[in-house]
Amino acid sequence: MTLPVVILTGGLATRLQPITKNIPKALVDVAGKPFIVRQLDYLRQQGINRVVLCIGYLGEQVKDVVGNGSFYGIEVSYSWDGPNLLGTGGAIKKALPLIGEQFFVYYGDSYLPIDFQEVERSFFISNKPALMTVSKNNNQWDKSNVLFLDGRIIEYNKQISKSDMIHIDYGLGILSASVLDNKPDNESFDLADVYHNLSVTEQLAGFEAHERLYEIGSHKGLEETINMFKKGFEI
């Protein structure tokens, strides 16, 4: 495993209010541990040894808990949004000096039963500058937003869901830094727009996941994720 992981943890987590009134989503308790600790433990088991946390809202609290990551057996560094939140895309753009040329992108509210090494191999085989993991969703977990046919992403569109879209962004991607070359520094933009543009220009590889995703972005998702850990999650 060679690629570092960028975790997007800077959002306001408004859907989890009032839980996130005084703590960031990354520190929400999930079956006895802060969620970010759950993620770091999992990434270490996957062979990941370097993580960059993009932090914003109440980010100081995350740093106080995680530190440099040595306690969790993983090297952790931080990229701060600054006084204004930069969105998922802007946060990654600002973090590029800490990351390198290619890296995983992982949402700060996701827990994904997936083999990171297999995803990485698929990315390099594709010879494309970016990859998105997708899952056949049929509008079950959220509104389907990916047209995925014969192993290829035809279109990803977070804004407009079309009738032939039955897949969803699973929550793990790989980006080359070059795909953000035309984006401004220190300005807010959405990673979803980057993915959309890559998809319609045939620059976005796809990898289909077959296990359900877990997330804590909503109260329902948090409850399901807690129950999953109580039952005993295994990679």
C-alpha positions in Angstrom: 0.0 0.0 0.0 1.6 3.2 -1.1 -1.1 5.9 -1.4 -1.9 8.3 1.5 -5.5 8.9 2.5 -7.1 12.4 2.8 -10.1 12.4 5.1 -12.6 15.2 4.7 -13.7 16.2 8.2 -14.3 19.9 8.1 -18.0 20.2 7.6 -20.6 21.7 10.0 -22.5 18.4 10.4 -25.8 20.2 10.6 -27.8 17.0 10.1 -26.4 15.6 13.3 -27.6 18.4 15.5 -27.8 18.7 18.5 -25.1 16.0 18.9 -22.6 18.2 16.9 -23.5 21.5 18.6 -20.2 21.4 20.6 -18.2 18.7 19.0 -17.2 18.0 15.4 -18.7 15.0 13.6 -15.3 13.2 13.7 -15.6 13.0 17.5 -19.1 11.6 17.7 -19.1 8.6 19.9 -19.7 5.3 18.0 -20.0 2.3 20.3 -17.5 3.7 22.8 -14.9 5.4 20.5 -14.8 8.7 18.6 -15.6 8.0 15.0 -12.3 9.3 13.7 -10.5 6.7 15.9 -12.7 4.0 14.4 -11.6 5.2 10.9 -7.9 5.4 11.8 -7.9 1.9 13.3 -9.5 0.6 10.2 -7.1 2.3 7.8 -4.1 1.0 9.7 -5.6 -2.5 9.3 -5.9 -1.8 5.6 -2.1 -1.1 5.4 -2.4 2.7 5.3 0.4 4.4 7.1 -0.2 8.1 6.3 -3.3 10.2 6.6 -4.1 13.9 6.1 -7.1 15.3 7.9 -8.8 18.3 6.3 -10.3 20.0 9.3 -12.5 23.1 9.7 -15.4 23.3 12.1 -14.1 22.7 15.7 -11.0 21.1 14.1 -8.9 21.9 17.2 -10.8 19.3 19.1 -9.9 16.6 16.5 -6.2 17.5 16.7 -6.3 17.3 20.5 -7.7 13.7 20.3 -5.7 12.4 17.4 -2.4 14.3 17.7 0.2 13.1 15.3 -1.4 9.7 15.1 1.4 7.7 16.7 -0.9 6.4 19.4 -3.0 4.8 16.6 0.0 3.5 14.7 -0.5 5.9 11.7 1.1 9.2 10.7 -1.4 12.0 10.8 -1.0 15.6 9.5 -3.5 18.4 9.2 -4.7 20.9 6.6 -6.9 23.7 8.1 -9.6 25.4 6.0 -8.9 28.7 7.7 -11.6 31.2 8.7 -13.9 30.2 5.8 -14.9 26.6 5.0 -13.5 25.6 1.6 -15.9 22.8 0.7 -14.8 19.3 -0.1 -12.9 20.3 -3.2 -11.3 23.4 -1.8 -10.1 21.6 1.2 -8.3 18.9 -0.9 -6.7 21.6 -3.0 -5.3 23.3 0.0 -4.0 20.0 1.4 -2.1 19.1 -1.8 1.4 20.2 -0.5 1.0 17.6 2.3 -0.3 14.7 0.1 1.7 14.0 -3.0 0.7 13.3 -6.6 -1.9 10.6 -6.0 -4.1 9.8 -3.0 -7.2 8.3 -1.6 -10.1 10.5 -0.7 -12.3 9.3 2.1 -15.3 11.0 3.6 -15.2 11.8 7.3 -18.5 10.3 8.0 -18.0 7.0 6.1 -17.1 3.5 7.2 -16.6 1.2 4.2 -16.2 -2.6 4.0 -13.9 -2.5 1.0 -10.3 -3.6 0.1 -8.2 -0.5 -0.3 -5.4 -2.4 -2.0 -7.8 -3.8 -4.6 -9.1 -0.3 -5.3 -5.6 1.0 -5.6 -4.6 -1.7 -8.1 -7.7 -0.9 -10.2 -6.8 2.8 -10.3 -3.3 2.1 -11.6 -4.6 -0.4 -14.2 -7.2 2.1 -15.5 -4.6 4.7 -16.6 -7.1 7.4 -15.7 -6.4 10.4 -13.4 -9.2 9.6 -10.9 -11.3 6.7 -9.7 -14.6 6.6 -7.8 -15.9 3.6 -6.0 -19.6 3.0 -6.6 -22.3 0.7 -5.2 -25.6 -0.5 -6.7 -28.0 1.6 -4.7 -31.4 1.7 -6.4 -32.2 4.8 -4.3 -32.0 2.7 -1.1 -29.4 4.6 1.0 -29.6 7.9 -0.9 -30.6 9.1 -4.3 -28.7 7.2 -7.0 -26.4 9.5 -8.9 -24.1 7.3 -11.0 -24.6 5.8 -14.5 -22.3 2.7 -14.3 -22.3 0.3 -17.3 -20.1 -2.6 -18.1 -17.5 -1.5 -15.5 -17.4 2.1 -16.7 -18.7 5.3 -15.2 -20.6 7.1 -17.9 -21.8 10.0 -15.7 -21.8 11.0 -12.1 -24.2 13.8 -11.3 -24.9 14.8 -7.7 -27.3 17.5 -8.8 -29.5 15.6 -11.2 -30.5 12.0 -10.7 -31.5 10.3 -14.0 -33.8 7.3 -14.3 -31.0 5.0 -15.6 -28.8 5.8 -12.6 -28.9 2.9 -10.1 -25.5 3.3 -8.5 -24.2 5.8 -5.9 -20.8 7.2 -4.9 -19.7 4.7 -2.3 -17.5 7.1 -0.4 -13.9 6.3 -1.4 -12.0 7.7 -4.4 -8.5 8.2 -5.7 -7.4 11.5 -7.3 -4.3 12.7 -9.1 -3.3 16.2 -8.0 -3.4 17.3 -11.6 -7.2 17.1 -11.8 -7.3 20.2 -9.5 -4.7 22.2 -11.5 -7.4 24.5 -12.9 -9.1 25.2 -9.5 -8.3 28.3 -7.6 -6.4 28.3 -4.3 -8.2 29.1 -1.0 -11.7 29.2 -2.6 -14.6 27.0 -1.9 -15.7 24.4 -4.4 -17.3 20.9 -4.3 -15.5 17.7 -5.1 -18.8 16.5 -6.6 -18.3 19.0 -9.5 -14.8 17.8 -10.1 -16.1 14.2 -10.2 -18.9 15.2 -12.6 -16.6 16.9 -15.0 -14.2 13.9 -15.0 -17.0 11.5 -15.6 -18.4 13.2 -18.7 -14.9 13.5 -20.2 -14.2 9.8 -19.7 -11.4 10.5 -17.1 -13.1 8.8 -14.1 -12.5 5.1 -13.5 -15.1 3.1 -11.6 -14.8 0.3 -9.0 -17.9 -1.4 -7.9 -18.3 -2.3 -4.2 -20.7 -5.0 -3.2 -21.0 -4.5 0.6 -23.3 -1.9 2.0 -21.8 1.3 3.2 -22.0 2.7 6.7 -22.1 6.4 7.5 -22.8 8.7 10.4 -23.9 11.8 8.5 -27.5 11.4 9.7 -29.1 10.2 12.9 -30.4 7.1 11.2 -27.0 6.3 9.7 -25.3 6.9 13.1 -27.7 4.4 14.7 -27.1 1.8 12.1 -23.3 2.2 12.3 -23.4 1.9 16.1 -25.4 -1.3 15.8 -22.9 -2.6 13.3 -20.0 -2.2 15.7 -22.0 -3.7 18.6 -22.6 -6.8 16.5 -18.8 -7.0 15.7 -17.5 -5.7 12.5 -14.8 -7.6 10.6 -12.9 -6.5 7.5 
